[in-house]
Amino acid sequence: MLSESTKKRIKDRKTLKHSNPSQFLKRVKNECNQDIKDLTFMAKYSEEKDLEEIFTAEKLDPLIRALLNPKNKRAIDITEMLANCVFQKLVITLPNDMVNDLGGDIGKTWTFAKVAKDFWNKPLVEEK
């Protein structure tokens, strides 16, 4: 996890004032990537009772909102990926007859996310 001084430097946007900015950013990115791998490991291999204390809606909500907040290609890609994951989860979780009846509706959010991904940087109104 990031140290308090590293967090402060990033929050204050003083990364370029570091003695070696490129090395600093490389180290932070590597550390964050390792943290994501560690959280994934925990999600895969921990007992459910332990996961209930780690991965809660209250704890994940700020992360997901921060990831999806900007209107850029990365955020739209993540939105589409999450919509697909929710669609897949519902399809395998809900009873088959419900999926058959509501499959189109269940998939609409994913469809809208795919459309947003395809048109994220195009103007909303066609210019004449």
Residue frames relative to the residue before (quaternion, step in Angstrom):
aa qw qx qy qz dx dy dz
M 1.0000 0.0000 0.0000 0.0000 0.00 0.00 0.00
L 0.5865 -0.6116 0.4140 0.3325 3.53 -1.18 0.63
S 0.4716 -0.6593 0.5063 0.2943 3.55 -1.07 0.74
E 0.6470 -0.5211 0.3825 0.4043 3.57 -1.24 0.37
S 0.6514 0.5121 -0.3280 0.4536 3.60 0.97 -0.78
T 0.6319 0.5159 -0.3290 0.4757 3.59 1.05 -0.72
K 0.6413 0.5203 -0.3204 0.4640 3.59 0.95 -0.87
K 0.6607 0.5090 -0.3065 0.4588 3.57 0.93 -0.92
R 0.6458 0.5216 -0.3223 0.4550 3.59 0.93 -0.88
I 0.6725 0.4807 -0.2944 0.4796 3.59 0.95 -0.87
K 0.6654 0.5146 -0.3042 0.4470 3.59 0.87 -0.95
D 0.7215 0.4212 -0.2345 0.4971 3.58 0.99 -0.84
R 0.3883 -0.7517 0.4443 0.2946 3.57 1.38 0.05
K 0.4234 0.6970 -0.4610 0.3499 3.53 0.94 0.96
T 0.2623 0.7940 -0.5136 0.1921 3.59 1.10 0.54
L 0.6704 0.5064 -0.3057 0.4479 3.57 1.04 -0.70
K 0.6318 0.5216 -0.3363 0.4645 3.58 1.26 -0.24
H 0.4358 0.6693 -0.4661 0.3806 3.57 1.30 0.10
S 0.6209 -0.5690 0.3824 0.3800 3.58 -1.13 0.59
N 0.7784 0.0662 -0.0382 0.6231 3.59 1.16 -0.62
P 0.2138 -0.8440 0.4759 0.1243 3.61 0.31 1.26
S 0.6734 0.4966 -0.3220 0.4429 3.60 0.84 -0.86
Q 0.6533 0.4940 -0.3140 0.4802 3.60 0.99 -0.79
F 0.6198 0.5456 -0.3337 0.4548 3.58 1.02 -0.82
L 0.6987 0.4646 -0.2737 0.4702 3.59 0.82 -1.00
K 0.6200 0.5353 -0.3391 0.4627 3.58 1.04 -0.72
R 0.6604 0.5040 -0.3031 0.4669 3.58 0.96 -0.88
V 0.6516 0.5113 -0.3123 0.4651 3.60 0.96 -0.88
K 0.6602 0.5036 -0.3095 0.4635 3.61 0.90 -0.88
N 0.6489 0.5098 -0.3165 0.4679 3.59 0.96 -0.85
E 0.6575 0.5108 -0.3062 0.4615 3.56 0.96 -0.87
C 0.6554 0.5032 -0.3073 0.4720 3.59 0.97 -0.83
N 0.6419 0.5141 -0.3242 0.4676 3.58 0.97 -0.80
Q 0.6524 0.4974 -0.3135 0.4782 3.59 1.00 -0.77
D 0.6220 0.5389 -0.3349 0.4589 3.59 1.04 -0.76
I 0.6402 0.5086 -0.3226 0.4769 3.59 0.99 -0.81
K 0.6440 0.5113 -0.3198 0.4708 3.60 0.96 -0.81
D 0.6523 0.5137 -0.3121 0.4616 3.59 1.00 -0.81
L 0.6530 0.4980 -0.3142 0.4763 3.60 0.98 -0.80
T 0.6237 0.5268 -0.3288 0.4748 3.57 1.06 -0.75
F 0.6241 0.5332 -0.3251 0.4696 3.58 0.99 -0.84
M 0.6661 0.5008 -0.3011 0.4636 3.58 0.89 -0.94
A 0.6578 0.5169 -0.3105 0.4514 3.59 0.94 -0.87
K 0.6832 0.4923 -0.2794 0.4613 3.58 1.06 -0.75
Y 0.8440 0.2847 -0.0823 0.4470 3.56 0.77 -1.03
S 0.5758 0.5933 -0.3942 0.4013 3.62 1.19 -0.06
E 0.5688 -0.5701 0.4686 0.3631 3.52 -1.28 0.42
E 0.6245 -0.5771 0.3788 0.3654 3.57 -1.10 0.70
K 0.6319 0.5386 -0.3450 0.4377 3.60 0.95 -0.77
D 0.6613 0.4811 -0.3047 0.4882 3.60 1.09 -0.65
L 0.6359 0.5370 -0.3224 0.4509 3.56 1.04 -0.78
E 0.5948 0.5815 -0.3564 0.4256 3.58 1.10 -0.67
E 0.6910 0.4527 -0.2715 0.4938 3.59 1.15 -0.53
I 0.6987 0.4637 -0.2649 0.4761 3.59 1.17 -0.52
F 0.8129 0.2196 -0.0778 0.5337 3.56 0.64 -1.15
T 0.1574 0.7777 -0.5860 0.1644 3.55 0.05 1.31
A 0.6438 -0.5132 0.3918 0.4106 3.55 -1.25 0.39
E 0.6456 0.5360 -0.3226 0.4380 3.59 0.98 -0.82
K 0.7026 0.4526 -0.2679 0.4792 3.60 1.01 -0.75
L 0.7137 0.4556 -0.2591 0.4646 3.59 1.00 -0.78
D 0.5394 0.6602 -0.3931 0.3444 3.59 1.13 -0.60
P 0.6901 0.4634 -0.3174 0.4563 3.67 0.75 -0.86
L 0.6277 0.5341 -0.3357 0.4561 3.59 1.04 -0.73
I 0.6937 0.4760 -0.2840 0.4601 3.57 0.78 -1.01
R 0.6517 0.5053 -0.3201 0.4665 3.59 0.97 -0.80
A 0.6463 0.5108 -0.3239 0.4652 3.60 0.99 -0.77
L 0.6575 0.5088 -0.3088 0.4620 3.58 1.02 -0.77
L 0.7629 0.3953 -0.1959 0.4725 3.58 0.98 -0.86
N 0.4633 0.7341 -0.4167 0.2699 3.59 1.24 -0.25
P 0.7341 0.4028 -0.2966 0.4592 3.65 0.58 -0.91
K 0.3746 -0.6813 0.5696 0.2667 3.55 -1.21 0.52
N 0.3813 0.6856 -0.5350 0.3136 3.53 0.00 1.34
K 0.7273 -0.4550 0.2957 0.4202 3.55 -1.29 0.26
R 0.6371 0.5374 -0.3350 0.4394 3.59 0.94 -0.84
A 0.6813 0.4857 -0.2895 0.4649 3.60 0.87 -0.94
I 0.6498 0.5031 -0.3135 0.4759 3.59 1.00 -0.80
D 0.6247 0.5309 -0.3381 0.4621 3.62 1.00 -0.76
I 0.6642 0.4887 -0.3000 0.4796 3.58 0.96 -0.86
T 0.6135 0.5463 -0.3426 0.4558 3.60 1.02 -0.77
E 0.6733 0.4893 -0.2920 0.4712 3.57 0.90 -0.93
M 0.6423 0.5200 -0.3216 0.4622 3.58 0.98 -0.81
L 0.6666 0.4931 -0.3019 0.4705 3.61 0.94 -0.87
A 0.6362 0.5206 -0.3277 0.4656 3.59 0.98 -0.81
N 0.6372 0.5146 -0.3191 0.4769 3.59 1.01 -0.79
C 0.6484 0.5197 -0.3162 0.4576 3.60 0.94 -0.87
V 0.6525 0.4983 -0.3108 0.4790 3.59 0.97 -0.86
F 0.6279 0.5319 -0.3302 0.4624 3.59 0.96 -0.85
Q 0.6786 0.4907 -0.2909 0.4626 3.60 0.84 -1.01
K 0.6474 0.5232 -0.3156 0.4556 3.60 0.97 -0.87
L 0.6707 0.4922 -0.3034 0.4645 3.59 0.91 -0.88
V 0.6458 0.5346 -0.3237 0.4386 3.58 0.95 -0.85
I 0.7438 0.3841 -0.2432 0.4901 3.61 0.92 -0.77
T 0.6700 0.5119 -0.2986 0.4471 3.60 1.22 -0.36
L 0.7022 0.4645 -0.2713 0.4663 3.57 0.91 -0.91
P 0.6031 -0.5476 0.4214 0.3985 3.61 -1.18 0.46
N 0.6354 -0.5803 0.3641 0.3563 3.56 -1.10 0.79
D 0.6658 0.5020 -0.3302 0.4424 3.61 0.87 -0.85
M 0.6330 0.5119 -0.3331 0.4758 3.61 1.08 -0.65
V 0.6389 0.5124 -0.3232 0.4741 3.59 1.01 -0.82
N 0.6438 0.5186 -0.3241 0.4599 3.59 0.99 -0.82
D 0.6961 0.4719 -0.2701 0.4688 3.59 0.96 -0.87
L 0.8148 0.2774 -0.1002 0.4992 3.58 0.94 -0.92
G 0.3043 0.8070 -0.4717 0.1833 3.59 1.28 0.10
G 0.6595 0.5076 -0.3105 0.4593 3.57 0.94 -0.86
D 0.6775 0.4797 -0.2903 0.4761 3.54 0.97 -0.85
I 0.6253 0.5407 -0.3372 0.4506 3.58 1.00 -0.78
G 0.7285 0.4521 -0.2344 0.4583 3.56 0.99 -0.83
K 0.4803 0.7055 -0.4337 0.2888 3.62 1.20 -0.25
T 0.6386 0.5233 -0.3478 0.4443 3.60 0.90 -0.80
W 0.6482 0.4999 -0.3144 0.4808 3.57 0.97 -0.84
T 0.6362 0.5283 -0.3263 0.4580 3.58 0.98 -0.84
F 0.6644 0.4914 -0.3056 0.4731 3.59 0.92 -0.88
A 0.6357 0.5190 -0.3289 0.4672 3.58 1.03 -0.74
K 0.6378 0.5118 -0.3291 0.4722 3.60 1.03 -0.74
V 0.6340 0.5119 -0.3301 0.4765 3.59 1.00 -0.79
A 0.6402 0.5189 -0.3237 0.4650 3.60 0.94 -0.87
K 0.6370 0.5282 -0.3220 0.4599 3.57 1.03 -0.79
D 0.6933 0.4820 -0.2771 0.4586 3.57 0.94 -0.88
F 0.7984 0.2944 -0.1249 0.5101 3.58 1.06 -0.75
W 0.2880 0.8205 -0.4699 0.1516 3.60 1.23 0.22
N 0.7961 0.2865 -0.1549 0.5101 3.61 0.97 -0.70
K 0.5193 0.6156 -0.4284 0.4097 3.56 1.21 0.36
P 0.5669 -0.6040 0.4229 0.3675 3.63 -1.06 0.64
L 0.5333 -0.6405 0.4537 0.3156 3.57 -1.11 0.72
V 0.7617 0.2262 -0.1296 0.5932 3.57 1.14 -0.64
E 0.4362 -0.6966 0.4994 0.2741 3.55 -0.86 0.93
E 0.3772 -0.7309 0.5280 0.2114 3.56 -0.87 1.00
K 0.2701 -0.7744 0.5558 0.1355 3.56 -1.04 0.85
